[in-house]
Amino acid sequence: MALWDLLRAMVRRWPFVVVGALITLAAANYASQDRSIYWTRTDLVFLAPKNAQYPNALRATSEDLVITAGVVGKLVAGTRQVPKFTATDAGLIGMGVRDGWTVRLPDTGGQWAPNYVDQWLIIEVVGPDPETVRKRKEQLVEKMAAALDRVQDEYKVARAFRMTTKEAPGSTVVYPVGGSSRRAFVVSGLLGAAAILYLVVRIDPILLRRRQRRAETLTEPDVV
């Protein structure tokens, strides 16, 4: 179908074009609405007490720190199911979570052989606005600090030998996650326009043939 033929077909089938344009406009407007979510991640590092042998708590590692981190994470997360990722840098966004949080110990092992060797907990928070995300993250950090104190109080650990925690990064950075509203509007409009053209190209010949057959039927001479 030539361009001129297509234009004439669109004029003939203007009701389809108008209805299709209205539906396309509504769909494009809906697709371009801002549905951004906000995400943050913090690593809560568990530090050994400083002493003459280990003056730098960040460099002191042990199995006890890893175990304690796991216990504290379990106390805070409770019965929540901890997601299993194939990579330590994967997170809630990739799972499609738009509102929630998770606390997990990094697992560097495979699906059938978990391996916990890092002495920190990964805190991830996803929410509808930055303030909600920031507040949830701070509450989780406070809960884990309180849980660590309870564990050490239970085992009567002296103050000089107590583990501590440190956030990395030190300040909360909240990232917006979302698409481009302008791009969504344009793409929806192009798809709608393509659908309208396809509909006109398919329907116009059918309706023309029906009109032609009806005209031929009306002009046939009566047989006496």
DOVEX-591999 format. One line per field, with one value per atom (N, C-alpha, C): residue number from 1; atom name; z, y, x. Coordinates in Angstrom, 3 decimals. Atoms other than C-alpha are relative to their C-alpha. Last residue first. Layout:
i: NUM; ...
at: CA; ...
up: Z; ...
north: Y; ...
east: X; ...
END
This chain:
i: 224; 224; 224; 223; 223; 223; 222; 222; 222; 221; 221; 221; 220; 220; 220; 219; 219; 219; 218; 218; 218; 217; 217; 217; 216; 216; 216; 215; 215; 215; 214; 214; 214; 213; 213; 213; 212; 212; 212; 211; 211; 211; 210; 210; 210; 209; 209; 209; 208; 208; 208; 207; 207; 207; 206; 206; 206; 205; 205; 205; 204; 204; 204; 203; 203; 203; 202; 202; 202; 201; 201; 201; 200; 200; 200; 199; 199; 199; 198; 198; 198; 197; 197; 197; 196; 196; 196; 195; 195; 195; 194; 194; 194; 193; 193; 193; 192; 192; 192; 191; 191; 191; 190; 190; 190; 189; 189; 189; 188; 188; 188; 187; 187; 187; 186; 186; 186; 185; 185; 185; 184; 184; 184; 183; 183; 183; 182; 182; 182; 181; 181; 181; 180; 180; 180; 179; 179; 179; 178; 178; 178; 177; 177; 177; 176; 176; 176; 175; 175; 175; 174; 174; 174; 173; 173; 173; 172; 172; 172; 171; 171; 171; 170; 170; 170; 169; 169; 169; 168; 168; 168; 167; 167; 167; 166; 166; 166; 165; 165; 165; 164; 164; 164; 163; 163; 163; 162; 162; 162; 161; 161; 161; 160; 160; 160; 159; 159; 159; 158; 158; 158; 157; 157; 157; 156; 156; 156; 155; 155; 155; 154; 154; 154; 153; 153; 153; 152; 152; 152; 151; 151; 151; 150; 150; 150; 149; 149; 149; 148; 148; 148; 147; 147; 147; 146; 146; 146; 145; 145; 145; 144; 144; 144; 143; 143; 143; 142; 142; 142; 141; 141; 141; 140; 140; 140; 139; 139; 139; 138; 138; 138; 137; 137; 137; 136; 136; 136; 135; 135; 135; 134; 134; 134; 133; 133; 133; 132; 132; 132; 131; 131; 131; 130; 130; 130; 129; 129; 129; 128; 128; 128; 127; 127; 127; 126; 126; 126; 125; 125; 125; 124; 124; 124; 123; 123; 123; 122; 122; 122; 121; 121; 121; 120; 120; 120; 119; 119; 119; 118; 118; 118; 117; 117; 117; 116; 116; 116; 115; 115; 115; 114; 114; 114; 113; 113; 113; 112; 112; 112; 111; 111; 111; 110; 110; 110; 109; 109; 109; 108; 108; 108; 107; 107; 107; 106; 106; 106; 105; 105; 105; 104; 104; 104; 103; 103; 103; 102; 102; 102; 101; 101; 101; 100; 100; 100; 99; 99; 99; 98; 98; 98; 97; 97; 97; 96; 96; 96; 95; 95; 95; 94; 94; 94; 93; 93; 93; 92; 92; 92; 91; 91; 91; 90; 90; 90; 89; 89; 89; 88; 88; 88; 87; 87; 87; 86; 86; 86; 85; 85; 85; 84; 84; 84; 83; 83; 83; 82; 82; 82; 81; 81; 81; 80; 80; 80; 79; 79; 79; 78; 78; 78; 77; 77; 77; 76; 76; 76; 75; 75; 75; 74; 74; 74; 73; 73; 73; 72; 72; 72; 71; 71; 71; 70; 70; 70; 69; 69; 69; 68; 68; 68; 67; 67; 67; 66; 66; 66; 65; 65; 65; 64; 64; 64; 63; 63; 63; 62; 62; 62; 61; 61; 61; 60; 60; 60; 59; 59; 59; 58; 58; 58; 57; 57; 57; 56; 56; 56; 55; 55; 55; 54; 54; 54; 53; 53; 53; 52; 52; 52; 51; 51; 51; 50; 50; 50; 49; 49; 49; 48; 48; 48; 47; 47; 47; 46; 46; 46; 45; 45; 45; 44; 44; 44; 43; 43; 43; 42; 42; 42; 41; 41; 41; 40; 40; 40; 39; 39; 39; 38; 38; 38; 37; 37; 37; 36; 36; 36; 35; 35; 35; 34; 34; 34; 33; 33; 33; 32; 32; 32; 31; 31; 31; 30; 30; 30; 29; 29; 29; 28; 28; 28; 27; 27; 27; 26; 26; 26; 25; 25; 25; 24; 24; 24; 23; 23; 23; 22; 22; 22; 21; 21; 21; 20; 20; 20; 19; 19; 19; 18; 18; 18; 17; 17; 17; 16; 16; 16; 15; 15; 15; 14; 14; 14; 13; 13; 13; 12; 12; 12; 11; 11; 11; 10; 10; 10; 9; 9; 9; 8; 8; 8; 7; 7; 7; 6; 6; 6; 5; 5; 5; 4; 4; 4; 3; 3; 3; 2; 2; 2; 1; 1; 1
at: N; CA; C; N; CA; C; N; CA; C; N; CA; C; N; CA; C; N; CA; C; N; CA; C; N; CA; C; N; CA; C; N; CA; C; N; CA; C; N; CA; C; N; CA; C; N; CA; C; N; CA; C; N; CA; C; N; CA; C; N; CA; C; N; CA; C; N; CA; C; N; CA; C; N; CA; C; N; CA; C; N; CA; C; N; CA; C; N; CA; C; N; CA; C; N; CA; C; N; CA; C; N; CA; C; N; CA; C; N; CA; C; N; CA; C; N; CA; C; N; CA; C; N; CA; C; N; CA; C; N; CA; C; N; CA; C; N; CA; C; N; CA; C; N; CA; C; N; CA; C; N; CA; C; N; CA; C; N; CA; C; N; CA; C; N; CA; C; N; CA; C; N; CA; C; N; CA; C; N; CA; C; N; CA; C; N; CA; C; N; CA; C; N; CA; C; N; CA; C; N; CA; C; N; CA; C; N; CA; C; N; CA; C; N; CA; C; N; CA; C; N; CA; C; N; CA; C; N; CA; C; N; CA; C; N; CA; C; N; CA; C; N; CA; C; N; CA; C; N; CA; C; N; CA; C; N; CA; C; N; CA; C; N; CA; C; N; CA; C; N; CA; C; N; CA; C; N; CA; C; N; CA; C; N; CA; C; N; CA; C; N; CA; C; N; CA; C; N; CA; C; N; CA; C; N; CA; C; N; CA; C; N; CA; C; N; CA; C; N; CA; C; N; CA; C; N; CA; C; N; CA; C; N; CA; C; N; CA; C; N; CA; C; N; CA; C; N; CA; C; N; CA; C; N; CA; C; N; CA; C; N; CA; C; N; CA; C; N; CA; C; N; CA; C; N; CA; C; N; CA; C; N; CA; C; N; CA; C; N; CA; C; N; CA; C; N; CA; C; N; CA; C; N; CA; C; N; CA; C; N; CA; C; N; CA; C; N; CA; C; N; CA; C; N; CA; C; N; CA; C; N; CA; C; N; CA; C; N; CA; C; N; CA; C; N; CA; C; N; CA; C; N; CA; C; N; CA; C; N; CA; C; N; CA; C; N; CA; C; N; CA; C; N; CA; C; N; CA; C; N; CA; C; N; CA; C; N; CA; C; N; CA; C; N; CA; C; N; CA; C; N; CA; C; N; CA; C; N; CA; C; N; CA; C; N; CA; C; N; CA; C; N; CA; C; N; CA; C; N; CA; C; N; CA; C; N; CA; C; N; CA; C; N; CA; C; N; CA; C; N; CA; C; N; CA; C; N; CA; C; N; CA; C; N; CA; C; N; CA; C; N; CA; C; N; CA; C; N; CA; C; N; CA; C; N; CA; C; N; CA; C; N; CA; C; N; CA; C; N; CA; C; N; CA; C; N; CA; C; N; CA; C; N; CA; C; N; CA; C; N; CA; C; N; CA; C; N; CA; C; N; CA; C; N; CA; C; N; CA; C; N; CA; C; N; CA; C; N; CA; C; N; CA; C; N; CA; C; N; CA; C; N; CA; C; N; CA; C; N; CA; C; N; CA; C; N; CA; C; N; CA; C; N; CA; C; N; CA; C; N; CA; C; N; CA; C; N; CA; C; N; CA; C; N; CA; C; N; CA; C; N; CA; C; N; CA; C; N; CA; C; N; CA; C; N; CA; C; N; CA; C; N; CA; C; N; CA; C; N; CA; C; N; CA; C; N; CA; C; N; CA; C; N; CA; C; N; CA; C; N; CA; C; N; CA; C; N; CA; C; N; CA; C; N; CA; C; N; CA; C; N; CA; C
up: 0.140; -14.502; -0.352; 0.972; -13.105; -0.030; -0.469; -11.323; -1.134; 0.530; -12.497; 0.534; 0.836; -10.138; -0.480; 1.421; -8.936; -0.886; 0.194; -5.222; -1.465; -0.289; -5.127; -0.271; 1.121; -6.848; 0.201; 1.147; -4.309; -1.197; -0.281; -1.405; -1.156; 0.173; -2.928; 0.252; 1.431; -3.334; -0.250; 0.634; 0.225; -1.483; -0.435; 1.575; -0.645; 0.720; -0.521; 0.386; 1.394; 0.795; -0.804; 0.064; 4.391; -1.427; -0.316; 4.004; -0.119; 1.170; 2.230; 0.249; 1.147; 5.075; -1.227; 0.026; 7.968; -1.267; 0.018; 7.609; -0.220; 1.182; 6.617; -0.110; 1.187; 9.171; -1.250; -0.023; 11.987; -1.251; 0.338; 11.091; -0.068; 1.428; 11.027; -0.432; 0.761; 14.435; -1.497; -0.107; 15.949; -0.791; 0.847; 14.636; 0.033; 1.396; 16.143; -0.957; 0.276; 19.503; -1.443; 0.070; 19.482; -0.319; 1.244; 18.618; -0.156; 1.131; 21.364; -1.330; -0.016; 23.963; -1.170; 0.447; 22.967; -0.037; 1.435; 23.215; -0.525; 0.738; 26.610; -1.501; -0.096; 28.090; -0.795; 0.885; 26.807; 0.008; 1.387; 28.374; -0.969; 0.309; 31.709; -1.452; 0.512; 31.802; -0.379; 1.404; 33.969; -0.358; 0.839; 37.688; -1.425; 1.014; 40.614; -0.809; 0.694; 42.837; -1.077; 1.450; 45.023; -0.570; 0.545; 48.757; -1.504; 1.368; 50.243; -0.593; 0.806; 54.022; -1.366; 0.169; 55.554; -0.942; -1.269; 56.936; -0.070; -0.310; 53.854; 1.288; 1.201; 55.311; -1.189; 1.280; 58.788; -1.135; 0.739; 61.768; -1.345; 1.411; 64.445; -0.620; 0.373; 67.821; -1.488; 1.421; 69.453; -0.208; 0.748; 73.173; -1.476; 0.993; 74.811; -0.878; 0.737; 76.880; -1.129; 0.911; 77.918; -0.865; -0.605; 79.421; -1.046; 0.602; 77.751; 0.618; -0.987; 80.082; -0.526; -0.254; 77.602; 0.920; -0.384; 77.762; 0.332; -1.403; 77.754; 0.496; -0.813; 74.558; 1.489; 0.100; 72.859; 0.903; -0.751; 74.124; -0.018; -1.433; 72.969; 0.829; -0.322; 69.478; 1.487; -0.016; 69.356; 0.337; -1.240; 70.355; 0.106; -1.094; 67.609; 1.339; -0.003; 65.183; 1.072; -0.487; 66.108; 0.063; -1.450; 65.726; 0.592; -0.616; 62.274; 1.517; 0.068; 61.261; 0.648; -0.990; 62.495; 0.012; -1.323; 60.558; 1.092; -0.139; 57.374; 1.377; -0.175; 57.822; 0.204; -1.356; 58.364; 0.264; -0.971; 55.251; 1.421; 0.142; 53.044; 1.063; -0.501; 54.321; -0.046; -1.451; 53.830; 0.621; -0.673; 50.294; 1.519; -0.074; 49.007; 0.807; 0.949; 47.834; 0.030; -0.431; 49.513; -0.991; 1.170; 49.112; 0.475; -0.237; 51.917; -1.303; 1.181; 51.809; 0.342; -0.266; 54.754; -1.283; 1.067; 54.043; 0.327; 0.439; 57.217; -1.079; 0.043; 57.847; -0.478; -1.333; 58.876; -0.037; -0.183; 55.540; 1.303; -0.429; 55.318; 0.293; -0.687; 54.936; 0.549; -0.559; 52.354; 0.583; -0.528; 51.223; 0.676; -0.968; 49.221; 0.510; -0.857; 47.220; 1.065; -0.456; 45.566; 1.006; 1.023; 45.354; 0.614; 0.520; 47.992; -1.065; 1.180; 48.539; -0.583; 0.264; 50.918; -1.301; 1.353; 52.347; -0.118; -0.071; 55.626; -1.396; 0.328; 55.096; 0.156; -0.702; 56.201; -0.232; -0.293; 53.911; 0.733; -0.445; 53.332; 0.225; -0.960; 51.746; 0.400; -1.333; 49.119; 1.013; 0.072; 45.407; 1.371; -1.238; 45.278; -0.076; 0.249; 41.661; 1.248; -0.298; 42.492; -0.256; 1.028; 40.752; 0.207; 1.232; 42.982; -1.101; 0.039; 46.086; -1.297; -1.066; 45.552; -0.260; 0.421; 43.648; 1.156; 0.307; 44.715; -0.538; -1.225; 46.540; -0.279; -0.136; 43.414; 1.219; 0.610; 42.930; 0.076; 1.249; 45.388; -0.527; 0.404; 48.085; -1.363; 1.408; 49.653; -0.273; 0.542; 53.470; -1.438; 0.893; 54.443; -0.611; 1.396; 57.371; -0.842; 0.876; 60.540; -1.464; -0.533; 62.622; -0.963; 1.095; 60.522; 0.483; 0.545; 63.579; -1.068; -1.057; 65.567; -0.540; -0.212; 62.414; 1.064; 1.149; 61.494; 0.164; -0.111; 65.008; -1.160; -1.103; 64.831; 0.124; 0.410; 61.409; 1.064; 0.992; 62.519; -0.460; -0.725; 65.608; -0.954; -0.683; 63.466; 0.731; 1.024; 61.145; 0.658; 0.515; 64.062; -1.027; -1.015; 65.788; -0.495; 0.189; 62.593; 0.993; -0.665; 62.832; -0.282; 0.448; 61.224; 0.764; -0.830; 62.563; -0.435; 0.574; 59.781; 0.807; 1.333; 60.550; -0.593; -0.106; 64.269; -1.364; 1.026; 63.664; -0.023; -0.247; 66.878; -1.009; 1.128; 66.592; 0.272; 1.140; 68.781; -1.248; 0.465; 71.226; -1.226; -1.019; 71.496; -0.593; 0.232; 69.677; 1.156; -0.918; 70.066; -0.293; -1.216; 66.928; 0.930; -0.305; 64.446; 1.293; -1.402; 62.821; 0.287; -0.266; 59.562; 1.495; -1.426; 58.752; 0.377; -0.571; 54.962; 1.451; -0.991; 53.831; 0.459; -0.520; 50.783; 0.944; -0.638; 49.663; 0.488; -0.493; 47.316; 0.686; -0.559; 46.187; 0.740; -1.366; 43.907; 0.450; -0.518; 40.816; 1.422; -0.931; 39.536; 0.583; -0.795; 37.787; 1.007; -1.391; 35.259; 0.792; -0.315; 31.666; 1.436; -0.009; 31.136; 0.438; -1.121; 32.180; 0.099; -1.232; 29.855; 1.226; -0.101; 26.993; 1.274; -0.343; 27.596; 0.171; -1.379; 27.689; 0.446; -0.882; 24.533; 1.464; -0.025; 22.747; 0.945; -0.809; 23.714; 0.123; -1.404; 22.441; 0.914; -0.506; 19.209; 1.465; -0.238; 18.627; 0.567; -1.192; 19.078; 0.348; -1.181; 16.653; 1.279; -0.279; 14.068; 1.272; -0.568; 14.225; 0.407; -1.354; 13.739; 0.677; -1.056; 10.890; 1.378; -1.270; 8.741; 1.194; 0.083; 5.442; 1.329; 0.032; 6.352; -0.030; -1.351; 7.389; 0.066; -0.843; 4.120; 1.426; 0.335; 2.183; 0.853; -0.526; 4.028; -0.289; -1.455; 3.376; 0.607; -0.275; -0.317; 1.507; 0.273; -0.504; 0.280; -1.063; 1.242; -0.209; 0.101; -1.091; 1.102; 0.000; 0.000; 0.000
north: 0.208; -12.708; -1.455; 1.064; -12.340; -0.275; 1.048; -9.027; -0.982; -0.110; -7.147; -1.153; 1.164; -7.089; 0.106; -0.365; -3.554; -1.171; -0.931; -4.180; 0.343; 0.686; -7.284; 0.905; 0.904; -5.525; -0.714; -0.813; -2.688; -0.873; -0.494; -5.151; 0.834; 1.114; -6.984; 0.456; 0.305; -3.690; -1.133; -1.045; -2.602; -0.291; 0.173; -5.944; 1.046; 1.150; -5.681; -0.241; -0.388; -2.183; -1.142; -0.807; -3.315; 0.457; 0.867; -6.098; 0.777; 0.830; -3.828; -0.893; -0.769; -1.233; -0.872; -0.101; -3.682; 0.674; 1.300; -4.913; 0.130; 0.751; -1.664; -1.332; -0.621; 0.288; -0.796; 0.254; -2.112; 0.569; 1.409; -2.076; -0.329; 0.182; 1.709; -1.441; -0.634; 1.879; -0.201; 0.856; -0.664; 0.578; 1.179; 1.279; -0.924; -0.425; 4.469; -1.167; -0.229; 2.740; 0.418; 1.307; 1.359; 0.153; 0.660; 4.767; -1.359; -0.660; 6.448; -0.650; 0.381; 3.880; 0.636; 1.395; 4.365; -0.465; 0.075; 8.145; -1.418; -0.648; 8.123; -0.151; 0.861; 5.572; 0.583; 1.146; 7.555; -0.927; -0.455; 10.744; -1.157; -0.258; 9.025; 0.423; -1.348; 7.594; 0.179; -0.255; 4.492; 1.460; -0.174; 3.995; 0.298; 1.050; 3.378; 0.139; 0.203; 6.334; -1.071; -0.118; 5.821; -0.164; 0.568; 6.492; 0.270; -0.488; 7.035; -0.726; 0.689; 6.660; 0.671; -0.764; 7.898; -0.738; -0.585; 5.719; 0.792; -1.314; 3.550; 0.587; -0.348; 1.039; 0.045; -0.034; 0.939; 0.375; -1.227; -0.087; -0.077; -0.014; -2.640; 1.350; -1.191; -3.533; -0.092; -0.329; -6.702; 1.272; 0.046; -6.684; 0.346; 1.066; -7.589; -0.091; -0.113; -4.464; -1.018; -1.135; -4.318; 0.080; -1.234; -7.807; 1.114; -0.432; -10.468; 1.331; -0.772; -11.815; 0.371; 0.759; -14.443; 0.743; 1.368; -13.063; -0.837; -0.033; -9.497; -1.411; -0.119; -10.251; 0.112; 1.230; -11.568; 0.070; 1.050; -8.696; -1.307; -0.241; -6.114; -1.100; 0.341; -7.642; 0.214; 1.466; -7.545; -0.444; 0.483; -3.855; -1.516; -0.405; -3.010; -0.480; 0.912; -5.060; 0.363; 1.312; -3.239; -0.966; -0.093; 0.150; -1.354; -0.119; -0.773; 0.069; 1.320; -1.976; 0.034; 0.872; 1.250; -1.384; -0.400; 3.342; -0.876; 0.425; 1.400; 0.338; 1.452; 1.758; -0.487; 0.309; 5.526; -1.500; -0.414; 6.013; -0.386; 0.878; 3.996; 0.334; 1.323; 5.803; -0.948; -0.095; 9.187; -1.349; 0.030; 8.350; -0.004; -1.343; 7.447; -0.050; -0.937; 4.358; 1.400; -0.651; 1.800; 1.038; -0.547; -0.655; 0.618; -0.541; -1.474; 0.585; -0.614; -3.653; 0.447; -0.558; -4.498; 0.666; -0.868; -6.789; 0.430; 0.245; -8.193; 1.009; -1.119; -8.291; -0.473; -0.389; -10.702; 1.242; -1.452; -12.398; 0.398; -0.372; -16.111; 1.491; -1.280; -17.817; 0.340; -0.304; -20.609; 1.414; -1.362; -22.341; 0.203; -0.057; -25.552; 1.426; 1.186; -26.673; 0.033; 0.332; -23.377; -1.144; 0.252; -22.147; -0.383; 1.358; -20.570; -0.138; 0.112; -16.914; -1.404; 1.417; -16.331; -0.112; 0.337; -12.815; -1.477; 0.223; -12.730; -0.397; 1.309; -11.355; 0.016; 0.030; -8.614; -1.379; 1.284; -7.848; 0.213; -0.039; -5.026; -1.414; 1.021; -4.249; 0.154; -0.550; -2.259; -1.091; -1.451; -2.636; 0.640; -0.517; -6.184; 1.527; -0.657; -7.261; 0.528; 0.928; -9.807; 0.613; 1.043; -7.728; -1.026; -0.605; -4.782; -1.045; 0.018; -6.946; 0.562; -0.567; -7.644; -0.046; -0.010; -9.150; 0.501; -1.360; -8.102; 0.081; -0.788; -11.371; 1.429; -0.918; -13.388; 0.879; 0.654; -16.447; 0.864; -0.591; -15.032; -0.768; 0.627; -16.848; 0.554; 0.399; -14.704; -0.563; -0.712; -14.784; -0.447; 0.823; -15.876; 0.842; -0.442; -13.849; -0.883; 1.096; -15.933; 0.421; 0.899; -13.486; -1.136; 0.433; -10.947; -0.917; -1.149; -9.187; -0.441; -0.586; -12.270; 1.150; 0.868; -14.020; 0.564; -0.123; -11.119; -0.839; -1.301; -11.081; 0.205; 0.081; -14.807; 1.299; 0.826; -14.511; -0.094; -0.764; -11.605; -0.779; -1.010; -13.571; 0.847; 0.674; -16.549; 1.013; 0.438; -14.364; -0.642; -1.192; -12.597; -0.373; -0.484; -15.899; 1.232; 0.723; -17.292; 0.474; 1.294; -14.627; -0.639; 0.867; -11.433; -1.311; 1.200; -8.558; -0.803; 1.049; -6.104; -1.291; 0.360; -3.729; -1.162; 0.937; -3.765; -0.439; -0.400; -2.197; -1.024; -1.390; -2.485; 0.517; -0.452; -6.293; 1.438; 0.884; -7.691; 0.440; -0.211; -4.774; -0.842; 0.359; -4.836; 0.199; -0.379; -3.564; -0.470; -1.024; -5.478; 0.285; 0.591; -7.351; 1.117; -0.253; -5.545; -0.670; 0.366; -6.606; 0.039; 0.791; -4.743; -0.245; -0.187; -3.574; -0.939; 1.162; -3.280; 0.321; -0.276; -0.768; -1.318; 1.183; -0.826; 0.466; -0.232; 1.704; -1.316; 1.165; 1.738; 0.448; -0.440; 4.117; -1.163; 0.473; 3.460; 0.392; 0.242; 5.352; -0.539; 1.124; 4.967; -0.360; 0.276; 8.337; -1.108; -0.418; 8.243; -0.452; -1.043; 7.834; 0.506; 0.535; 4.476; 1.028; 0.929; 5.854; -0.516; -0.791; 8.844; -0.884; -0.707; 6.594; 0.835; 0.971; 4.242; 0.681; 0.438; 7.115; -0.969; -1.122; 8.655; -0.385; -0.155; 5.302; 1.120; 1.104; 4.650; 0.122; -0.244; 8.095; -1.084; -1.106; 7.604; 0.295; 0.484; 4.184; 1.075; 0.861; 5.596; -0.519; -0.841; 8.419; -0.836; -0.831; 6.170; 0.819; 0.870; 3.548; 0.821; 0.398; 6.258; -0.909; -0.959; 7.753; -0.396; 0.721; 4.654; 0.907; 0.806; 6.470; -0.662; -0.932; 9.117; -0.777; -0.549; 6.433; 0.988; 1.030; 4.585; 0.503; 0.069; 7.799; -1.047; -1.211; 8.277; -0.014; 0.143; 4.667; 1.206; 0.948; 4.984; -0.169; -0.687; 8.107; -0.901; -0.973; 6.324; 0.711; -1.229; 3.354; 0.975; -1.196; 0.000; 1.242
east: 1.444; -38.324; -0.258; 0.248; -34.751; -1.495; 0.929; -34.218; -0.287; 1.374; -31.145; -0.872; 0.335; -28.089; -1.432; 0.124; -27.366; -0.312; 1.102; -28.060; -0.228; 1.260; -25.914; -1.196; 0.286; -23.038; -1.319; 0.420; -23.205; -0.340; 1.349; -23.141; -0.532; 0.944; -20.191; -1.429; 0.108; -18.301; -0.991; 0.799; -19.059; -0.200; 1.385; -17.810; -0.904; 0.552; -14.661; -1.455; 0.215; -13.990; -0.605; 1.224; -14.519; -0.291; 1.141; -11.978; -1.301; 0.346; -9.485; -1.208; 0.515; -9.735; -0.297; 1.458; -9.420; -0.512; 0.679; -5.851; -1.510; -0.429; -4.165; -0.734; 0.595; -6.207; 0.351; 1.446; -5.326; -0.672; 0.208; -1.627; -1.488; -0.282; -1.607; -0.250; 1.087; -3.302; 0.203; 1.188; -0.882; -1.173; -0.223; 2.116; -1.216; 0.139; 0.728; 0.185; 1.408; 0.233; -0.240; 0.663; 3.761; -1.484; -0.404; 5.166; -0.674; 0.639; 3.145; 0.344; 1.418; 4.209; -0.742; 0.089; 7.853; -1.448; -0.284; 7.562; -0.160; 1.084; 5.841; 0.208; 1.179; 8.260; -1.163; -0.212; 11.229; -1.207; 0.097; 9.899; 0.161; 1.406; 9.253; -0.169; 0.205; 12.779; -1.465; -0.254; 13.087; -0.229; 1.183; 13.407; 0.391; 0.000; 15.740; -1.282; 1.278; 16.584; 0.155; -0.025; 19.676; -1.419; 1.233; 19.900; -0.027; 0.176; 23.370; -1.206; 1.001; 23.514; -0.136; 1.241; 26.742; -0.939; 0.387; 29.549; -1.286; -0.589; 29.754; -0.544; -0.745; 30.394; -0.975; 0.712; 28.922; 0.949; -0.289; 31.048; -0.716; 0.392; 30.302; 0.332; 0.746; 31.811; -0.355; 0.032; 33.041; -0.809; 1.260; 33.646; 0.199; -0.097; 36.946; -1.257; -1.259; 37.552; 0.104; 0.032; 33.907; 1.256; -0.495; 34.025; 0.051; -1.258; 31.894; 0.412; -0.762; 29.218; 1.393; -1.228; 27.961; 0.965; 0.369; 24.433; 1.227; 0.435; 25.753; -0.318; -1.216; 27.672; -0.332; -0.795; 24.545; 1.220; 0.691; 22.415; 0.801; -0.182; 24.964; -0.667; -1.391; 25.028; 0.281; -0.107; 21.222; 1.412; 0.623; 21.201; 0.096; -0.881; 23.694; -0.557; -1.137; 21.627; 1.011; 0.418; 18.420; 1.182; 0.208; 20.110; -0.399; -1.333; 21.406; -0.125; -0.644; 17.940; 1.374; 0.639; 16.324; 0.641; -0.476; 18.846; -0.602; -1.390; 18.095; 0.560; -0.040; 14.368; 1.425; 0.465; 14.676; 0.050; -1.022; 16.813; -0.410; -1.164; 14.466; 1.047; 0.368; 11.386; 1.177; 0.084; 13.057; -0.365; -1.313; 14.166; -0.085; -0.569; 10.673; 1.296; 0.612; 8.765; 0.589; 1.229; 11.042; -0.487; 0.677; 13.897; -1.312; 1.336; 16.341; -0.526; 0.600; 19.432; -1.418; 1.326; 21.666; -0.482; 0.478; 24.612; -1.428; 1.366; 26.123; -0.365; 0.941; 29.847; -1.364; 0.453; 32.559; -0.887; -0.068; 33.050; -0.670; -1.349; 33.898; 0.127; 0.073; 30.534; 1.386; -1.315; 30.589; -0.047; -0.134; 27.428; 1.351; -1.097; 27.937; 0.163; -0.004; 24.896; 1.096; 1.351; 23.975; 0.006; 1.005; 27.531; -1.328; 0.077; 29.717; -1.058; -0.859; 30.575; -0.005; -0.255; 27.665; 0.793; -0.457; 27.540; 0.370; -1.435; 25.554; 0.487; -0.572; 22.093; 1.510; -1.283; 19.727; 0.591; -0.618; 16.803; 1.315; -1.389; 14.378; 0.504; -0.398; 11.045; 1.456; 0.223; 9.146; 0.347; 0.175; 9.796; -0.233; 0.579; 11.175; -0.054; 1.276; 11.735; -0.682; 1.086; 14.410; -1.373; 0.017; 17.075; -1.093; 0.501; 16.180; -0.099; 1.456; 16.567; -0.561; 0.806; 20.236; -1.484; 1.405; 23.116; -0.853; 0.415; 26.635; -1.429; 0.124; 27.312; -0.454; -1.133; 26.573; -0.228; -1.155; 24.359; 1.242; -0.453; 21.859; 1.204; -1.253; 19.871; 0.384; -0.151; 17.174; 1.387; -1.151; 16.820; 0.215; -0.798; 13.317; 1.119; 0.023; 12.079; 0.908; 0.421; 11.794; -0.092; 1.014; 13.800; -0.302; 0.871; 15.688; -1.108; 0.720; 17.132; -1.001; 0.819; 18.125; -0.847; 1.160; 19.306; -0.928; 0.893; 21.565; -1.250; 0.666; 23.001; -0.973; 0.964; 23.757; -0.782; 1.130; 25.376; -1.076; 0.760; 27.549; -1.222; 0.768; 28.574; -0.839; 1.108; 29.577; -0.879; 0.949; 31.656; -1.212; 0.668; 33.354; -1.067; 0.947; 34.082; -0.760; 1.255; 35.629; -1.046; 0.062; 38.296; -1.337; 1.090; 39.471; 0.050; 0.096; 41.564; -1.218; -0.843; 42.346; -0.059; 0.473; 39.478; 0.782; 1.117; 40.291; -0.507; 0.960; 43.688; -1.132; 0.391; 45.724; -1.022; 0.820; 45.699; -0.456; -0.275; 48.497; -0.749; -1.375; 48.498; 0.320; -0.990; 44.712; 1.387; -1.393; 41.639; 0.881; -0.516; 38.384; 1.468; -0.560; 37.303; 0.490; -1.410; 35.147; 0.399; -0.219; 31.869; 1.503; -1.206; 31.230; 0.134; -0.288; 27.715; 1.132; -0.693; 27.620; 0.337; -1.032; 25.019; 0.600; -0.691; 22.800; 1.095; -1.282; 20.223; 0.570; -0.736; 17.284; 1.285; -1.281; 14.572; 0.651; -0.171; 11.624; 1.406; -1.340; 10.606; -0.076; 0.135; 7.080; 1.363; -1.195; 6.819; -0.289; 0.102; 4.004; 1.223; -0.979; 5.145; -0.097; -1.367; 3.426; 1.035; -0.150; 0.035; 1.441; 0.035; 0.322; 0.183; -1.278; 1.410; 0.062; -1.046; -1.534; 1.350; 0.213; -4.040; 1.099; -0.316; -2.596; -0.157; -1.452; -2.615; 0.421; -0.538; -6.236; 1.515; 0.373; -7.239; 0.555; -0.814; -5.271; -0.311; -1.357; -6.833; 0.908; 0.051; -10.338; 1.398; 0.273; -9.591; 0.001; -1.175; -7.921; -0.208; -1.033; -10.666; 1.228; 0.411; -13.331; 1.036; -0.324; -11.228; -0.528; 0.197; -11.476; 0.311; 1.230; -12.002; -0.315; 1.129; -9.423; -1.316; 0.153; -6.948; -1.153; 0.604; -7.545; -0.209; 1.428; -6.900; -0.717; 0.652; -3.609; -1.490; 0.099; -2.583; -0.704; 1.079; -3.387; -0.204; 1.262; -1.253; -1.194; 0.257; 1.621; -1.327; -0.769; 1.426; -0.397; 0.848; 0.000; 0.881
END
